[in-house]
Amino acid sequence: MRKLVFLFFPFLFFGCTAQQVNDTLNTVLGGASGLSTDQIGNGLKEALRIGAQAGANELSAPGGYFDDLAYRILLPEEVRKVTDRLQGVPGFSNVEEIIIKKINQGAEDAAQKAAPIFVGAIRQMTIQDALGILKGNRTAATQYLQGATSQNLYNEFNPIISSSLDKFDAQKVWEDAARIYNNFPLTRQPVNTNLADHVTQKALEGLFRKVALKEEDIRLNISSRSSELLRKVFALQDGQ
């Protein structure tokens, strides 16, 4: 019966004001669970904050990206073409290894600033968003967060990545390698790869994967619901 009720939510909401939507949801959900829609929304936000902070903390630790092969940021294909050709150039025999280490250090450094950005976005979640997330798939909250904030996160994160790459001299190492490559007599197309953009995209992908894993854990494992509110809110999902 509850599944049927949720299927009809879009029609219940049609033409309603925000207050009417809230009253309807409180009537449908509150009677069965004792939770208001505000509590449901707060529970989803709490779960997202937990996942976002856990992901940021894990990836910002030394080796957070580099030591985990599932999250290690590798060079784009264009850069690998350069490093392959530089194997025989004195001083550049291990340039790929050096750059990979440095760009992952840069991502780890930048990830320290990610959690507050995520938390700021989570505060914007509406009641309707929260309800759809609760009844969505195992990573619905993460998908919401990614869809709603990716561009803003990129805009905030990219300067941090760029600064971090400079901090660890990754951009300089790459520029030196690219300059040597571009001076080769047979180089047809000079390389001008935006290393900061590549690292930013991969760093954010890693963060969202971490958040998704934490969300799945909370959804599937009652023992991972670390507060009474989380246990009550996700009990609604369990009983759908």
C-alpha positions as CSV (number, residue, x, y, z in Angstrom):
1,M,0.0,0.0,0.0
2,R,2.8,2.4,0.9
3,K,4.4,1.8,-2.5
4,L,1.1,2.7,-4.2
5,V,0.8,5.9,-2.1
6,F,4.3,7.0,-3.2
7,L,3.5,6.4,-6.9
8,F,0.7,8.9,-6.6
9,F,2.8,11.7,-4.8
10,P,3.4,13.7,-8.0
11,F,-0.4,13.9,-8.6
12,L,-1.0,14.9,-5.0
13,F,1.5,17.7,-5.3
14,F,0.2,19.1,-8.6
15,G,-0.9,22.7,-8.2
16,C,-0.1,22.8,-4.5
17,T,1.7,25.4,-2.5
18,A,4.9,24.5,-0.6
19,Q,2.9,24.6,2.7
20,Q,0.2,22.3,1.2
21,V,2.9,19.9,0.0
22,N,4.4,19.8,3.5
23,D,1.0,19.3,5.1
24,T,0.2,16.4,2.7
25,L,3.5,14.7,3.3
26,N,3.2,15.1,7.1
27,T,-0.3,13.4,6.9
28,V,0.9,10.5,4.7
29,L,4.3,9.9,6.4
30,G,3.8,11.2,9.9
31,G,0.9,9.0,10.8
32,A,2.8,5.9,9.9
33,S,6.3,6.8,11.2
34,G,5.8,9.6,13.7
35,L,8.3,11.7,11.7
36,S,7.6,15.0,10.1
37,T,8.8,15.8,6.6
38,D,11.3,18.2,8.3
39,Q,12.7,15.3,10.3
40,I,12.9,13.2,7.1
41,G,14.7,16.0,5.3
42,N,17.1,16.5,8.2
43,G,17.8,12.7,8.3
44,L,18.8,12.7,4.6
45,K,20.9,15.7,5.1
46,E,22.7,14.1,8.0
47,A,23.4,11.0,5.9
48,L,24.8,13.1,3.1
49,R,26.9,15.1,5.6
50,I,28.3,11.9,7.0
51,G,29.2,10.6,3.6
52,A,30.6,13.8,2.3
53,Q,32.8,14.4,5.4
54,A,34.0,10.8,5.5
55,G,34.9,10.9,1.8
56,A,36.7,14.2,2.1
57,N,38.6,13.0,5.2
58,E,39.7,9.7,3.7
59,L,40.9,11.2,0.4
60,S,42.6,14.2,2.1
61,A,44.8,12.0,4.2
62,P,48.4,11.4,3.0
63,G,48.1,8.8,0.3
64,G,44.3,9.1,0.2
65,Y,44.2,9.1,-3.6
66,F,47.6,7.8,-4.5
67,D,47.7,4.7,-2.2
68,D,44.3,3.5,-3.3
69,L,44.3,2.2,-6.8
70,A,40.6,2.7,-7.1
71,Y,41.0,6.4,-6.6
72,R,44.5,7.1,-7.8
73,I,44.5,9.8,-10.5
74,L,46.4,8.8,-13.6
75,L,47.6,11.0,-16.4
76,P,45.4,11.8,-19.4
77,E,46.3,10.0,-22.7
78,E,47.8,13.1,-24.2
79,V,50.2,13.4,-21.3
80,R,51.2,9.7,-21.4
81,K,52.2,10.2,-25.0
82,V,54.6,12.8,-23.9
83,T,56.0,10.9,-20.9
84,D,56.5,7.8,-23.1
85,R,58.7,9.7,-25.6
86,L,60.7,11.2,-22.7
87,Q,61.9,7.9,-21.3
88,G,65.3,8.2,-23.0
89,V,65.8,11.9,-22.2
90,P,68.2,12.5,-19.3
91,G,66.4,13.6,-16.2
92,F,63.0,12.6,-17.5
93,S,63.2,8.8,-17.4
94,N,60.7,8.6,-14.5
95,V,58.8,11.7,-15.2
96,E,55.4,9.9,-15.4
97,E,55.8,8.5,-11.9
98,I,56.8,11.9,-10.5
99,I,53.9,13.7,-12.1
100,I,51.4,11.1,-10.9
101,K,52.7,11.3,-7.4
102,K,52.5,15.0,-7.4
103,I,49.0,15.4,-8.9
104,N,47.6,13.0,-6.4
105,Q,49.3,15.0,-3.6
106,G,47.6,18.0,-5.1
107,A,44.2,16.3,-5.0
108,E,44.7,15.1,-1.4
109,D,45.6,18.7,-0.4
110,A,42.5,20.1,-2.2
111,A,40.2,17.5,-0.7
112,Q,40.7,19.1,2.7
113,K,38.5,22.0,1.5
114,A,35.8,19.8,0.0
115,A,33.6,19.0,3.0
116,P,32.4,22.6,3.7
117,I,31.5,23.0,0.0
118,F,29.4,19.8,0.1
119,V,27.8,20.8,3.4
120,G,26.8,24.2,2.0
121,A,25.1,22.5,-1.0
122,I,23.3,19.9,1.2
123,R,21.6,22.8,3.1
124,Q,19.8,23.7,-0.1
125,M,17.9,20.4,-0.3
126,T,14.1,20.8,-0.3
127,I,11.5,18.6,1.3
128,Q,10.5,17.2,-2.1
129,D,14.1,16.5,-2.9
130,A,14.5,14.6,0.4
131,L,11.4,12.4,-0.1
132,G,12.5,11.5,-3.6
133,I,15.9,10.6,-2.4
134,L,14.6,8.5,0.5
135,K,12.5,6.4,-2.0
136,G,15.2,6.4,-4.7
137,N,18.0,4.0,-5.5
138,R,21.0,3.2,-3.3
139,T,22.9,6.3,-4.4
140,A,20.0,8.7,-5.0
141,A,21.3,11.2,-2.4
142,T,24.7,11.3,-4.0
143,Q,23.2,11.6,-7.5
144,Y,21.2,14.5,-6.3
145,L,24.2,16.2,-4.8
146,Q,26.2,15.6,-7.9
147,G,23.5,16.9,-10.2
148,A,22.8,19.9,-8.1
149,T,26.3,21.0,-7.3
150,S,28.9,19.7,-9.8
151,Q,29.4,23.0,-11.6
152,N,29.6,25.0,-8.5
153,L,31.9,22.5,-6.9
154,Y,34.1,22.6,-9.9
155,N,34.3,26.4,-9.8
156,E,35.3,26.3,-6.2
157,F,37.5,23.2,-6.4
158,N,39.5,24.0,-9.5
159,P,41.5,27.0,-8.1
160,I,42.3,24.9,-5.0
161,I,43.6,22.1,-7.3
162,S,45.6,24.6,-9.3
163,S,47.1,26.0,-6.2
164,S,47.8,22.6,-4.8
165,L,49.5,21.5,-8.1
166,D,51.7,24.6,-7.8
167,K,52.4,23.8,-4.1
168,F,53.8,20.4,-5.1
169,D,55.4,21.6,-8.4
170,A,53.3,19.3,-10.4
171,Q,52.4,21.9,-13.0
172,K,56.1,22.9,-13.4
173,V,57.2,19.3,-13.9
174,W,54.5,18.9,-16.5
175,E,55.4,22.2,-18.2
176,D,59.1,21.2,-18.3
177,A,58.2,17.8,-19.8
178,A,55.8,19.4,-22.4
179,R,58.4,22.0,-23.4
180,I,61.0,19.2,-24.1
181,Y,58.4,17.2,-26.0
182,N,57.3,20.2,-28.1
183,N,61.0,20.8,-29.1
184,F,61.4,17.4,-30.5
185,P,62.1,17.7,-34.3
186,L,59.3,15.3,-35.2
187,T,56.6,16.6,-32.9
188,R,53.6,17.3,-35.2
189,Q,51.2,18.8,-32.7
190,P,52.4,20.7,-29.6
191,V,50.9,19.5,-26.4
192,N,49.0,21.9,-24.2
193,T,47.0,19.8,-21.7
194,N,45.1,21.5,-18.9
195,L,46.4,19.4,-16.1
196,A,44.4,21.2,-13.4
197,D,41.2,20.5,-15.2
198,H,42.0,16.8,-15.5
199,V,43.0,16.5,-11.9
200,T,39.9,18.5,-10.7
201,Q,37.5,16.2,-12.7
202,K,39.1,13.1,-11.4
203,A,39.4,14.3,-7.8
204,L,35.7,15.2,-7.8
205,E,34.8,11.8,-9.3
206,G,36.6,10.2,-6.5
207,L,34.9,12.2,-3.8
208,F,31.4,11.4,-5.2
209,R,32.3,7.7,-5.3
210,K,33.3,7.9,-1.6
211,V,30.0,9.6,-0.8
212,A,28.1,7.0,-2.7
213,L,29.7,4.2,-0.9
214,K,28.9,5.7,2.5
215,E,25.3,6.3,1.4
216,E,24.9,2.7,0.3
217,D,26.3,1.5,3.6
218,I,23.8,3.6,5.6
219,R,20.9,2.4,3.4
220,L,21.9,-1.3,3.6
221,N,23.3,-1.6,7.1
222,I,21.3,-0.7,10.1
223,S,24.5,-0.7,12.3
224,S,25.9,2.2,10.1
225,R,23.0,4.5,11.1
226,S,24.8,6.3,13.8
227,S,21.9,8.4,15.2
228,E,18.3,7.8,16.3
229,L,17.2,10.1,13.5
230,L,19.0,8.2,10.9
231,R,17.6,4.9,12.1
232,K,14.0,6.2,12.1
233,V,14.3,7.9,8.7
234,F,15.8,4.9,6.9
235,A,13.4,2.6,8.6
236,L,10.9,4.2,6.2
237,Q,13.0,3.1,3.3
238,D,13.3,-0.4,4.7
239,G,9.6,-0.8,5.0
240,Q,8.7,0.6,1.5
